[in-house]
Each structure stands twice: as C-alpha cells, then as structure tokens.
Amino acid sequence: MGLQIQQRNTEAAILARLIQSRTAMDSHIARYLLSLDFEPEDVDRMNLLAERAREGELSAEEEAELDSYLHVGNLLTIMQSKSRVYLRAQEGTPSPQ
C-alpha cells in the first residue's frame, strides 16, 4: 500500500478542491482572479503574526490564523498563476521558462 497524505479539510483546502474541479476558464474569470489581493488590514495582521512566529510567541489560535492566511495566500498564488498562463495562451504569447 502506498503512503497517502491526508489533507486537512480547512476552508482553503475545500475551496482549492472546488476550484480545481472546474476545467473551464475564460478571460473575465482570469482577469478577476488577477485583481484579487489582500486588504491592507490583512497584510498588517499577517506581518504581525509572522513577527510573533519568528519570536516564538504565537498562541495556538494565532498559529491557526497564520496557517489560514498562508493557505489562502498559496491558493491565490496558484489561481493567479493559472490565470496568467491562460491569458498568455489566449494572446498567443509563449509562457516564460
């Protein structure tokens, strides 16, 4: 039997599976995904949590919050990357290597 990695059912993991199950993309969706970004208040909170983590001062609740930000940020990065690839393909521009 192979080793299986169990993925936690966080909101980000569930959303990632939902998005990955959809194969159709269009330029409107791609451009919308590229427009998404964290609000300044969220960026400030992430920076504060990251600083507390470096200092070894995160509570369990703060660690879970930071993990959530990281998961959502990673998911956003993947979605935006797929959007860029899609738009380049639509424009006939080769992807950078």
C-alpha positions in Angstrom: 0.0 0.0 0.0 1.3 3.5 -0.9 1.7 6.3 1.6 -1.2 8.7 1.4 -1.0 12.2 2.8 -4.2 13.3 4.5 -5.2 16.8 3.6 -7.0 18.7 6.3 -10.4 20.0 5.5 -9.7 23.6 6.1 -11.7 26.2 4.2 -8.8 26.8 1.9 -8.4 23.1 1.1 -12.1 22.7 0.4 -12.1 25.8 -1.8 -9.0 24.6 -3.7 -10.7 21.3 -4.5 -13.8 23.1 -5.6 -11.8 25.4 -7.9 -9.6 22.6 -9.3 -12.7 20.6 -10.2 -13.6 23.3 -12.7 -11.8 23.0 -16.0 -13.3 25.9 -17.9 -11.6 29.3 -17.6 -12.4 32.5 -19.5 -10.7 35.8 -19.8 -13.2 37.5 -17.5 -12.5 35.0 -14.7 -8.8 35.1 -15.2 -8.7 38.9 -15.0 -10.9 38.9 -12.0 -8.6 36.4 -10.2 -5.6 38.5 -11.1 -7.3 41.5 -9.5 -7.7 39.8 -6.1 -5.4 40.9 -3.3 -5.4 41.1 0.5 -6.7 44.2 2.1 -4.1 46.3 3.9 -5.5 45.3 7.3 -5.0 41.7 6.5 -1.4 42.3 5.3 -0.7 44.1 8.6 -2.2 41.2 10.5 -0.1 38.7 8.6 3.0 40.7 9.2 2.2 40.9 12.9 1.6 37.1 13.1 4.8 36.4 11.2 6.8 38.5 13.5 5.3 36.8 16.6 6.1 33.5 15.0 9.7 34.4 14.4 9.9 35.4 18.1 8.3 32.1 19.1 5.4 33.9 20.8 2.4 32.7 18.8 -0.6 31.2 20.7 -2.3 28.1 19.2 -5.1 30.3 18.0 -2.7 32.7 16.3 -0.8 29.8 14.7 -4.1 28.5 13.2 -4.9 32.0 12.0 -1.4 32.4 10.3 -1.8 28.9 8.7 -5.2 30.1 7.3 -3.6 33.2 5.8 -0.8 31.1 4.3 -3.2 28.5 2.8 -5.4 31.2 1.3 -2.3 33.1 0.0 -0.9 29.9 -1.6 -4.2 29.1 -3.2 -4.5 32.7 -4.5 -1.0 32.4 -6.0 -1.9 29.2 -7.8 -5.1 30.6 -9.1 -3.4 33.7 -10.3 -0.6 31.7 -12.0 -3.1 29.6 -13.8 -4.9 32.8 -14.9 -1.7 34.3 -16.3 -1.0 31.1 -18.2 -4.5 31.1 -19.6 -4.3 34.7 -20.7 -0.9 34.2 -22.3 -2.3 31.2 -24.2 -5.2 33.3 -25.4 -2.9 36.0 -26.6 -0.6 33.6 -28.3 2.3 34.7 -26.1 4.7 31.9 -25.0 5.0 31.3 -21.3 8.3 32.4 -19.7 10.6 29.5 -19.0 
